[in-house]
Every structure is written in structure tokens, then in C-alpha cells.
Amino acid sequence: MRRASPARKCLNQMSKAGKIVSVSPGAGIAGGEFVIEGTDFDTNDPSVFAVWLDDVRAPLVALSCKRVIAVVPEMRKSGAVDVRLKSPGQESEPARFIVGKKLAEDLHPVTNPAFDPDDKSLFVTRSGSRGERLPVSLFRIDATGELSEYSGDIPNPTAIGFDDRGQMFVSSRFDGTIYRISAFREAHPFARNLGIATGLAFASDGTMHVGDRTGTIYQVNSIGEEKPWAQLEPSVSAYHLAFGPDRALYVSGPTVSSFDSIYRIDRSGEVDTFYKGLGRPQGLAFDDSGNLYVAASLKGRRGIVRIASDGKQAELVIAGMNLVGLAFGLGGEVAVTSIDAVYSVPLGISGVLLS
């Protein structure tokens, strides 16, 4: 269990739980850190001061009279819960917080999951270490939350994408191939020679784009022919791709820097920096207001970061550790993947629909 850092002596010595002014971010999954800002927190004795999410006590990281950092605990309940501060004989008024639900574990996603546009089921990978061949590497989670094995024919599956006809494609970072998944769950090579193929996204005209983490973004036509399209700095892990409502391609690719960028590539292939200042940015997705969401670290706080459509402001919206991707469902939920699990967070936000 984490130990809270020592609290400074508060000037107000009365035993008061205090008043919650804000909780940031407003949502999280187990293990994520959230911050409670307020007034009159009596934290002089950390052993008797507590943060509760409904009836579950949250581990504390740091305390002061006006600020508390806590960790989202493991909870049976998901969705909206009450956050309260408690000290002997005192309890604050509640604030609202959204807790994500774990859908599956013992997986190994390395980027975004993907929703099937036909039946709204969610697909996620068990990618494994480089060169490792697993008996099942692609899983399906249906609308009821039931997990089932789907395919084991793809070595090191990475990104998943659906074209405008509902066909599923999966990249393999092992052999530089894009596989097309048939209605019989068979994986057939569609495009080859794509380096360390990671990110995968479709433009509004149906053109596939693939990120080779050594530095090249490829365009792939309808018969699997590839051509280099844009060049970026190599990534230490993967490229992650998403098309925005402006029809530009947005790319993240973690480097050794702690101050990485999100790149914007226009339709002519010109590269520009959209936002700079994230730690290890990974999976990307847009909401229907044009905001970009990234699995990343912002000012030392980890989770899902929302960047305004003009690229000028960013804030953490979901707290979580080791997150690698996300996808928006039609019901306002966000599917969030960590390095070993997938969660559903009911934010009430819709994803962008490109046409």
C-alpha cells in the first residue's frame, strides 16, 4: 500500500473533514491517481483522515490542508460514485467521480482496441513479446461484456482497424504485414513490407495508412500496394494513428523524451506539430467535438489526456496507470486499454464519425 507524504500542520486545528471544491480528473480506473482540491482539510493526523469512494477507502499519496492525492481503489461498483473526505466525527459533502469497469484481464494490448461497426463488439489483442506466437492473440468482447477467443493466426498483433465496408484489418509488428480477417475468423495477408508495422487508420476516402515505427507512414491502396507517404522521428515502441474531423492524420510515437509531440499530417503529407508536452503518448481517438484524446502522461499525471481541437489546451480526463489506448463506443462509453486489461468508462462522450 502506498504511504501518503507527511502533511504540513494546518492552521485550523479543529477536527474538520473539509469542503471538496473539485476532483481532477473526474474519472479513473483502479490504480489511477486523482486530486481533490478544497478548503479546511484537517490532515494533521493522516492516520485518521480518509478519502472514501462510496464504501471503499482510497489509498492516499499526499496530503495538505487544501489538496489531497489519492489512488482509485479496486471496486465492485462502476460508474458514478460519491467521493467523501472523512475525519473523526466529520464528513464532507460528496463529490461525483466515475469509476471504470474492468471488462477483461490477462491480455496484452499495445495500442487502441476497436469497436466492430456492425455489432458494436469490442476487439482487443494479446500481443506478446516480439516473435512470440500465442494460441489466441485476438479477442472479442460482445455487448454483454462476455469475452471470447477470436483468432490466433497473427504474430504480435498490434493495431486493429475497420474499413468503410466493415472489414477488419490487423497489423503485425513482427512481420510488417497487415492481415485481413475473414468472416470465418481467418487471417489473410493483405499488405506486406511495412517495416515494424504498428499504427493503422483509414482516411475518409478508404485509403489505409500504416505507421512503421522506424519512421515511415505508408499509404496502402485497396489491393494492398504500399507507398511511403510521410516521414517522422523513429519511435521506441509504436506509432499510433487517428484521422481527425479535419481529414488530417494525427500521429503519436513515444521517444526517449519526456516531452513528446502529437503530429498532424495534412492530405499532402506535410508534417506539423499539433501539441507538444506529453510523456509517452500512445493510442489516439477523437470525440465528436473535435477534441483529441491520448493515452499519455501530462505534467507527471498519467491516464487519458484530452487536447482541445485547436491544440492549445490539454487536461487529464481519466486517471490510470500504464494505459496504451482507447476507443469510443456509441453509448457514450470509452473503452480504455492498459498493458494487461481493458476497461469501460461511461463518460457520456461520443466519438467522431468520418464520412
N, C-alpha and C positions, 0 to 999 in steps of 0.2 A: 504494500500500500504506500502511496506517496505521502510524504510529510509536508505539511504546509510550512512555508518560511515564517520565521518569527514575526509577529505583528508589533508595530510600534505602539507605544502606550497612547491610548486615545484620551483626549482632553475630557470628554464626557465619561465620567466613571459610573454613571447609572447603568443598571443592567437593562440594556435595550437591544432588541433584535435589529432595529433599524428599519429604514424605508428603502425599498427597491425602486430605483429610478429607471434602470434599463438592464436588459440581459442581451449580451452580444457574444456570438451570433444568436439568433432566435431559434436555432435548430441544431441538432447534433446526433451523432451515433456514439455508442459506448466507447469510451476511451478518449473522446474529444474533449478539449478544454474550452470552457466558456467563462465569460467575465460578467460579474454582477456589479454595476455601479449604483451608488446610493448615498444615503446620509445616516449618520449616527449608528454605525455598526459598532457594537461593543465586542471587540475582538481581543480584549486584554487577556482573556484566558481561552486560547484556541481549543483546549480540551472540552469545553462546554459550548462552544459556538459551532453551529452546524448549518449546512445547506441541505435541504431536502427536495427531491423531485417526487411529488406525491408522497408515498410512504417509504421511499428508498433514500438513504443518506448518501450524499455525494462526497467522494474524497476531495480534500482541499489541497491546493497547491500554494497559494499565497493569500495573505490577509492584510487589510488595513482598515481604517475607520470608514473609508469611502469606496473601497474596491476589494472584491473577493474573486479569486480564480479557482474554479472547481472543475472536476472531471465528470463527464456524463457516466453514471454507473450502469451496470448491466440491469436491465429492467424487463419484467414480463410484459408490461404495458407499453404500447407505442402510440404515436400521435400526440395530441395536446396534453400536457401535464402541467401541474402547478409547481412553481419554484417558490420556496419559502426559506427565510432565514430564521433560525431558532437559537435562543439562549435561555438560560433558566428563567422560567416564568414569563417569557416574552416570545412573540411570534409575529413576523412581518405579514403584511398583506401579500397575497400571492401575485406572481407574475407568470405569464404564459411562456411555455417552452415546448418545442416539438421534438419528440424522440423518434428516431428512425427504427424500423423493424428489420431484424435480420431475416433474410429470405433463405440464404444458403451459406454454408461454410465449407472448409476444406477444398477450396478452389484455388486457382492461381491466375486471376485476370492481370493483364499488363496494360490495359487501356479501357476505353468505354465498353460497356455492354451495349446491346442493341435490341430495340423492340421490333418484332415482326409486324409490318403494316397490315397484314391480313387478319391475324387472330390476336394481336396485341400481346403475344407471349414474349418473354424476355430471354435473350440468348447471352451466355457468358462462357468464358473459356477456363480451362485448366491448362495453362501453357507449359509449365515445367521448365527445367533448366535446359540450356541450349543443347540440342541434339537428343534430348530425352524423348522417347516415344511412349506415350501413355495409352492404356487400353481405351480410355474415353477422354477426349480433350475438349469436347463441345457439349454444353448442357443447355437444356430448355426449362424455363420456369413458366408454367401456364398461369392463367388469370386467377386461379385459386391459390397460387403460391406453391404448387407441387413441382418438385424438381425431378427431372428425368434425364437419363443419358441420351445423347443425340448422335454423336459421331466420334470416331477415334482415328479417322483417316488422315488428319492433318498434323504434321510435326510442328510443335511450338506455335500453335495458332495465336494470332496477335489481335489484329483489328477485325471487326465484323461490320459489314455494310449491306444495305439492301438497295437495289436499283429501282427505277420507276415502275418496273413490272413485278416487283416483289421477290425477285431472285436474290438469294443470299450469297455473299462472297466473303471469304475469309483470307487474310494474309498470313503467310508463314515467314517468320523472321529467320527460320533455319535454312530454307532452300530458296528464298527470294521468289516465291511463287504466290500468285493469287489463285485460290481454289473457288470454283462454283459448286454450291451444294444443290444436289438434285432433289426432286420431290421424294425420292427413295432414300434420302439421307446419305447419298454417296458423294464423295468429294472428287471433283474432276479438275485437273489443272486448266486454268483459263489464260493466265499470262505468266511468263517466266522472265528470268534475267533482270530482276528488280532489286538486286543488291540485298541488303538486310531489310526486307520489306516489313514495314510496321504500320503506319497510319494508312487509312483508307476512307475516301469520301467521294460522293458523286456530285457533280455540278448539275445545275438545273437542266442542261441540255443532255444529261445522261452520261457525260464523259467521266470515266473513273480517274481518280487521282490517287497516287500511291507515294508514300514517303519512304525513301531509303535512308536509314539513319546515318549513313556515311556522308550525306549532304545533298542528295538529289530528290526533287519532286518530279515524278513521272506522270504523264498523261497516257491513259490506255483506252483505245477505241473499242467498239462493240465486238470486234473479232479477236481481241486480246493482243493487238500490236501496241508496243510501248514506244514512247519517245521522251527524252529528257525535256523538262519544261521550265524548271526554276532550280536555283542553287542556293543552299543555305549552309550555315556552320554545322559541322557534324554534331550529333547528339551522343551522349554517353549511354543512353538507354533506348529511346524510340522517338519517332516523330508522331504527333497526334494531329489529326486534320479535322476541320469542320468548315462547311460553307456558311457564310452569313447571309442575312437578308439583302445585303448589297451585292450579292453574287461573287464576292471576293472569297478567296480561300484563306483561312486563318490556321496558323501552324504553331505548335509548341514543340520544343525539343530540349529537354534538360541538358545542361552542360555542367562543367565543374564549378561554374559561378553560382553564387547565391543571389544574384541579381539578374535573372534571366528575362528574356523578352517573349512576347507573343508577336508573331509576324503576320502581316497582311500581304497577300499576293493578289494583284488585280488580274483581270482577264487576259492582259497581255503578257503576264508573267513577271511584272515588275514587283520587287520586294520592298516593303517598308515596315518599320517598327510600329505596331499598334499600341503596345503597352510594355513598359519595362519596369521591373522591380519585384518579380516573383521568385520564390525559391522552388526549384524543381517542378516547373509547370508540366502537367501531363494532359489527361483527357479534357476535351473541349465540347461544349454544346451551347446553342443559342436559345433564348426564350423568344416568345412571340412579340416582345417589345424591342428586340434587337440587342439585348444585353448578353454579354458573353460570360459563360460560367467555366471555370477552370479548376481542376484538382491541383492544388498548389499550396505553397506557404506564403503568407503575406505578413510582413513585419514580424516574423517569427511565430505567427499563429497559423496552424495547419488545418486544412479542410477544403471546402469548395468556396472559391472566390468568385464574386460577381463583379464584372467590369462594365461600366456604362458604355452605351453604344458609341459615344464619342471618344472612348479610350482615356478619359481624363480622371475618372474616379474608380476606386475599387474598394470592396468591403468583403469581409468573410460572412457567408450566409449559412454554412453548415460546418460545425466543428467535427473533425475526425482525424484520426492518425493513419498514415500510410495509405491515403486514398490515391487511386490511379485513374478513375474515370467516372462518367455519369451519362445518363440518358433521360430525356423527358418522356413520360407516358401521357396518354390522352386524358387521364383522370386527374391531372394536376400533381401526380406523384413524380418524384425524381428517384430513379434507380442509381445508386451510388456503389461503386466497387472499391474495395480495398485490396491489398495484396493477397488476401485469402478468403474474402467473403463478399457478399452482395447484400445491400440494404435497400429498403424503400422508405423514402422520407416524404410525407404528404405536405408539400409546401404550397400547393394550390397554384402552381405556375405551369403554363403551357409552353411547349417547345415551338420553335419556328417551323413552319411548313413552307418548303420551297416549291415553286411551280414555274 
